[in-house]
């Protein structure tokens, strides 16, 4: 049997395992990722992880600035691909690209569709306190993650797992789905199931302001928020008028003895902050212009003290 000719669309690290898996089941004739972007303190151009891995594998890489052009659609048609596999590419594909491969484009979406359609399913699943998520292999259409689903594979979200950690696990799961389900979907051995629109939820693109901590929420919701926003956009609050990035936390006491945002414990044992219900233990944080510190170090450096009210 002749091997499939496949295109691959992806950009960040979560997509790399799927690219590697795709090379084991198909001939990857082209890899499309977003352009190099400024990164680091020097803001020098950095290649996305998918590009770096694709070049190491000797694959052809395209990095179009614009994807809604006749020239790009024609170029993709010229590859003569049977299918395109998409994971975390970062842009909505137009009809001309969706129709370029013979079997269209299939997406590995990091949620149990129709939940968390959109750009940030991993973050919003954790932020909503969910205990499981997964990978959905779906046929793409012109909507945002609205196409029929071939298969779903589930994974537990551990109580203290961050978005970064969950992304690594989902990246590995997605690669396994490529190996077990992609060829079956292309061959028609998996029946695509339409999504239930009444169950759909959204996972919109993250903004910096999404990281702000609302201390009126209970400790479980705030802890979920901290781990969901790791590492971008990052959970933050204000301490003495200065931005404080909250890098790690734990659930504290069930009852709160003070108004939300009040530092109720600040000593060598650590820091606890009153929430709408319960307290949050601060493990690690970073005051603007300073290096990350543990909670006791923040106390000894007088960045935090008992009775201080955060968020102002």
Secondary structure, DSSP 8 states (H G I E B T S, - for coil): ---EEEEEEE-SGGGHHHHHHHHHHEEEEEEE----EEETTTTEEE--HHHHHHHHTT--EE--S-SS-HHHHHHHHHTT-SEEEEES--S---HHHHTTSTT-EEEEESSSTTTTBSS-HHHHHHHTT-SEEEEEEEE--SSSS-S-EEEEEEEE--TT--HHHHHHHHHHHHHHHIIIIIHHHHHT-S--B---GGG--B-----GGGGB--TTSBHHHHHHHHHHTTTTT-EEEEETTEEEEEEEEEE--SS-SSSTTBEEEEETTEEEEE-SBSEEEEEEEEETTS--EEHHHHHHTTSS-TT-BTT-
